Amino acid sequence: MDIFLQQLINGLTLGSIYALVALGYTMVYGILGLINFAHGEVVMIGALSSLTFGRWLENSGLPGPLVLLAALLLAALVCMTLGFTIERVAYRPLRNASRLAPLITAIGVSLVLQQLAMLVWGRSYHSVPAWLPAGRHEFLGASFTDVQGVIVAVAALSMAGLMLLVNRTRMGRAMRATAENPAIAGLMGVDTDRMVSLVFVIGSALAALAGVLVSANYGIAHYHMGFILGLKAFTAAVLGGIGNLAGAMVGGVLLGIIEALGAGYIGDLTGGVFGSHYQDVFAFFVLIIVLVFRPSGLLGEKVAERT
């Protein structure tokens, strides 16, 4: 029971990060019908740029949490600018092209961002300072750290704020109208190009937040960290129903829990043949199962109409 609860806590932490990244995938797909495979690299840029800003700010005398908050805000600005630029330069010219062209472009942008990050930050793994408290708390025989508590709380607040923005504001109505039918939304006075750019900007801000949280959780950051994380978040989006915001949240949390429980028990189930380092297998196994038996995901797929 202790192992089960511990893995559940670990899975909830991991799933919160997956959900934040999956929201970026699902927002873009819902409004453009495009899988933005460069989104994982935006997460990586957020993690590494926040580390750079944080190291600069350490000499200012600010306490660790404020250093992290300031670094996060600066990294979010970098990622929002990057997301806006990617949409304008790489995706907007291909808005009316066949679906294959934007997909290949997204993969190309992903590779370009990886190489640029390698040139700027190098190939090495970077250690992330412990800017957050390092306390540990016991709960029914399991334990969780302050960092894990912050990750779950910040992710939950961010997702709740996004849902309020999309469902309760005028801007959110315009975004939903664009996702429903861009042509008709444009006839009703909605600036659809602006809404598309806004989706990329918001998704990139969430990516920066996810990058900061995942690097704080594991204590490292490197130029290739966004690739597998992006694929897992894409799996989470598909699991919940890509294009569906609630589905991305549910899919992210479920995938994190499935992966953590699998990592905790795979050794016992296989007689020690496989260890916890095979946990990545579970994410892609889930992806295969969902695509075969329920391609629309748990909560259903939503995508913009194309006219």
C-alpha positions in Angstrom: 0.0 0.0 0.0 2.9 2.4 0.8 4.4 1.7 -2.6 1.1 2.2 -4.3 0.5 5.6 -2.6 4.0 6.7 -3.3 3.8 6.0 -6.9 0.4 7.7 -7.0 1.9 10.9 -5.7 4.8 10.6 -8.1 2.3 10.0 -11.0 0.2 13.0 -10.0 3.3 15.2 -10.1 4.4 13.9 -13.4 0.9 14.0 -14.8 0.5 17.6 -13.9 3.5 18.5 -16.0 2.2 16.3 -18.9 -1.1 18.1 -18.7 0.5 21.5 -18.9 2.4 20.5 -22.0 -0.5 18.7 -23.5 -2.6 21.8 -23.3 -0.3 23.5 -25.8 -0.7 20.6 -28.3 -4.5 20.4 -27.9 -5.1 24.2 -28.2 -3.2 24.4 -31.5 -4.8 21.3 -32.8 -8.3 22.5 -31.8 -7.9 25.7 -33.7 -5.7 24.7 -36.7 -5.9 20.9 -36.9 -2.1 21.0 -36.7 0.2 18.8 -34.4 2.9 21.3 -33.3 5.7 18.8 -32.7 8.0 21.8 -31.9 6.1 22.3 -28.7 8.4 20.1 -26.6 11.3 22.2 -27.7 9.6 25.3 -26.5 9.4 23.5 -23.1 13.1 22.9 -23.3 13.8 26.6 -24.2 11.7 27.6 -21.2 13.7 25.4 -18.8 17.1 26.5 -20.0 16.3 30.2 -20.3 14.8 30.2 -16.8 18.0 28.6 -15.6 20.1 31.3 -17.3 18.0 34.1 -15.9 17.9 32.5 -12.4 21.7 32.3 -12.3 21.9 36.0 -13.2 19.4 36.9 -10.5 21.1 34.9 -7.8 23.5 37.8 -7.2 20.7 40.2 -6.6 20.2 39.0 -3.0 16.6 37.8 -3.7 15.4 34.7 -1.9 15.2 31.5 -3.9 11.5 31.4 -4.6 11.5 35.0 -5.9 14.5 34.2 -8.0 12.6 31.3 -9.5 9.5 33.4 -10.0 11.4 36.2 -11.8 13.2 33.7 -13.9 9.9 32.0 -14.8 8.4 35.3 -15.9 11.4 36.2 -18.1 11.5 32.6 -19.6 7.7 32.9 -20.3 8.4 36.1 -22.3 11.1 34.3 -24.3 8.8 31.4 -25.0 5.8 33.5 -25.8 7.9 35.5 -28.3 9.3 32.2 -29.7 5.8 30.7 -30.1 4.5 33.9 -31.8 7.5 33.8 -34.2 7.1 30.1 -35.0 3.4 30.6 -35.9 4.1 33.7 -38.1 7.1 32.4 -39.9 6.7 28.6 -40.1 3.0 27.8 -39.9 1.0 30.8 -41.2 2.3 30.6 -44.7 1.2 27.0 -44.8 -2.3 27.6 -43.4 -4.0 26.5 -46.6 -1.5 23.8 -47.6 -2.0 20.1 -47.4 -1.7 18.7 -43.9 1.6 17.0 -44.7 3.4 20.3 -45.3 2.8 21.8 -41.8 3.6 18.5 -40.2 7.0 18.3 -41.9 7.6 21.9 -41.0 6.8 21.3 -37.3 9.4 18.4 -37.2 11.9 20.7 -38.9 11.3 23.5 -36.4 11.8 21.0 -33.6 15.1 20.0 -35.0 16.2 23.6 -35.6 15.3 24.6 -32.0 17.3 21.6 -30.6 20.4 22.5 -32.6 20.1 26.2 -31.6 19.8 25.2 -27.9 22.8 23.0 -28.3 24.8 25.9 -29.7 23.7 28.3 -26.9 23.7 26.0 -23.9 26.0 23.2 -25.1 25.5 19.4 -25.0 26.0 19.0 -21.2 23.4 18.4 -18.6 22.9 21.6 -16.4 22.3 21.3 -12.7 19.3 23.4 -11.5 19.8 25.1 -8.2 17.3 24.4 -5.4 15.5 27.7 -5.4 12.4 26.1 -3.8 12.4 24.7 -0.2 13.6 21.1 0.0 11.3 20.0 2.8 9.8 16.5 2.8 6.5 15.5 4.3 5.1 12.1 5.3 1.6 11.0 4.3 0.2 7.6 5.2 3.6 6.0 4.8 4.4 7.8 1.6 6.3 11.1 1.2 6.3 14.1 -1.0 8.5 17.1 -1.3 7.7 20.8 -1.3 8.7 20.9 -5.0 6.1 18.2 -5.8 3.4 20.1 -3.8 4.2 23.3 -5.7 4.1 21.5 -9.1 0.7 20.1 -8.5 -0.7 23.3 -7.0 0.7 25.6 -9.7 -0.4 23.2 -12.5 -3.9 23.0 -11.1 -4.2 26.8 -10.8 -2.9 27.3 -14.3 -5.3 24.8 -15.8 -8.2 26.3 -13.9 -7.2 29.8 -15.0 -7.0 28.6 -18.6 -10.5 27.1 -18.5 -11.9 30.3 -17.0 -10.2 32.3 -19.8 -11.5 30.1 -22.6 -15.0 29.6 -21.2 -15.8 32.8 -19.3 -14.2 35.7 -21.2 -14.9 37.5 -24.5 -11.4 36.5 -25.7 -12.2 32.9 -24.9 -15.5 33.1 -26.9 -13.5 34.4 -29.9 -11.0 31.6 -29.5 -13.8 29.0 -29.4 -15.5 30.5 -32.4 -12.3 30.4 -34.4 -11.8 26.7 -33.3 -15.4 25.9 -34.3 -15.3 27.5 -37.8 -12.6 30.0 -38.7 -14.4 31.2 -41.8 -17.7 32.0 -40.1 -15.9 33.5 -37.1 -14.1 35.9 -39.5 -17.5 36.9 -41.0 -18.7 37.7 -37.5 -15.9 40.1 -36.9 -13.4 37.9 -35.1 -9.8 38.5 -36.0 -8.9 34.8 -36.6 -5.2 35.4 -37.3 -4.9 37.2 -33.9 -6.7 34.3 -32.2 -4.4 31.8 -33.7 -1.3 33.8 -32.6 -2.8 34.2 -29.2 -3.3 30.4 -28.9 0.4 29.9 -29.7 1.4 32.6 -27.2 -0.7 31.1 -24.4 0.5 27.6 -25.2 4.1 28.7 -25.1 3.7 30.4 -21.8 2.3 27.1 -20.4 5.3 25.4 -22.0 7.7 27.7 -20.2 5.9 27.0 -16.9 6.1 23.2 -17.6 9.8 23.5 -18.4 10.6 25.3 -15.1 8.6 22.8 -13.1 10.1 19.7 -14.7 13.6 21.0 -14.3 12.9 21.9 -10.7 11.5 18.4 -10.1 14.5 16.5 -11.6 17.2 19.1 -10.9 18.6 19.1 -14.4 18.0 20.6 -17.8 19.5 19.9 -21.2 19.0 20.7 -24.9 17.3 17.3 -25.6 14.9 17.2 -22.7 11.9 18.4 -24.6 11.8 15.6 -27.2 10.5 12.7 -25.1 8.5 15.0 -22.9 6.8 16.4 -25.9 5.9 12.9 -27.3 4.5 11.9 -23.9 2.4 15.1 -23.7 1.2 14.4 -27.2 0.2 10.9 -26.0 -1.7 12.5 -23.1 -3.5 14.8 -25.5 -4.5 11.9 -27.7 -5.6 9.9 -24.6 -7.9 12.6 -23.3 -9.1 13.6 -26.8 -6.9 16.0 -28.8 -8.5 19.4 -29.3 -10.3 19.0 -26.0 -8.9 21.1 -23.1 -10.5 19.1 -20.4 -9.3 15.9 -22.2 -5.7 17.2 -22.2 -5.8 17.7 -18.4 -7.4 14.3 -17.7 -5.1 12.5 -20.2 -2.0 14.1 -18.7 -2.8 13.1 -15.1 -3.9 9.6 -16.1 -0.8 9.1 -18.2 1.5 10.2 -15.4 -0.2 7.9 -12.9 -0.1 4.9 -15.4 3.6 5.6 -16.0 4.4 5.9 -12.3 2.5 2.8 -11.3 4.1 0.9 -14.2 7.5 1.9 -13.1 6.8 0.9 -9.5 5.5 -2.6 -10.3 7.2 -3.6 -13.6 10.1 -5.2 -11.8 7.8 -7.4 -9.7 5.6 -8.3 -12.6 8.5 -9.4 -14.8 10.5 -11.1 -12.2 13.2 -8.4 -12.4 13.7 -8.7 -16.1 12.6 -5.1 -16.6 13.4 -2.2 -14.3 11.8 1.2 -13.6 13.9 2.7 -16.4 11.5 1.1 -18.9 8.7 3.4 -17.7 8.7 5.2 -21.1 7.3 2.1 -22.7 4.0 2.6 -20.9 3.3 6.0 -22.5 3.7 4.7 -26.0 1.9 1.5 -25.2 -1.1 3.6 -24.1 -0.8 5.7 -27.3 -1.1 2.5 -29.4 -4.0 1.2 -27.4 -5.9 4.5 -27.7 -5.3 4.9 -31.4 -6.5 1.3 -32.1 -9.5 1.2 -29.8 -10.6 4.8 -29.2 -8.9 7.2 -31.7 -11.1 10.1 -30.5 -9.8 9.8 -26.9 -11.6 9.5 -23.6 -13.5 12.8 -23.8 -13.7 13.1 -27.6 -11.8 15.0 -30.2 -12.4 18.6 -31.2 -11.0 20.2 -34.3 -11.7 23.3 -36.3 -13.8 22.9 -39.5 -12.0 23.6 -42.7 -13.9 25.3 -45.5 
